[in-house]
């Protein structure tokens, strides 16, 4: 069954360059460690969530060490910080 992780981020600023970096660098990085899909969703002026889908919990678990490195790199490179992270297995979908 699919497994999702969700992280919430706050940023000091929002720019077109940040969006480009997210699309061109960070989405491919996350996908390179086993994610099937990565969606970065702006939820407020300076707030967004990263929703990542994996084929299963084993794939998500195997990726987490590298995901932690990617998150750290993003927080160092951009004016933002992660405020929450969670994940779980899908039990129903439509």
C-alpha positions, 0 to 999 in steps of 0.5 A: 500500500502507498505511503505518504510523507508530509512536511510543513515549511515556513519561509522568510520570503517567497520568490520565483527563483525559489519555485524554480529551484524547488522544481528543478533541484529539490523535486528531482532529488526527492524522486531520486531516492525512491519517491513516486510523486512529489508535490509542493503546495503553497498553503499561505503567503510564506508557507508550503507543504511537501507531499511525497508519495512512495510505493510502500512503507519499506521504500519510504523508510529506506529513503528517510536518511537521505530525505533528512539530508535533502531537508537540511540542504534546503534549509541551509540554501533557502530562507526557510525552516521545516516546522512539522513532518509526518507520514503514514500508509494509505488505508483508503483512496479514491 
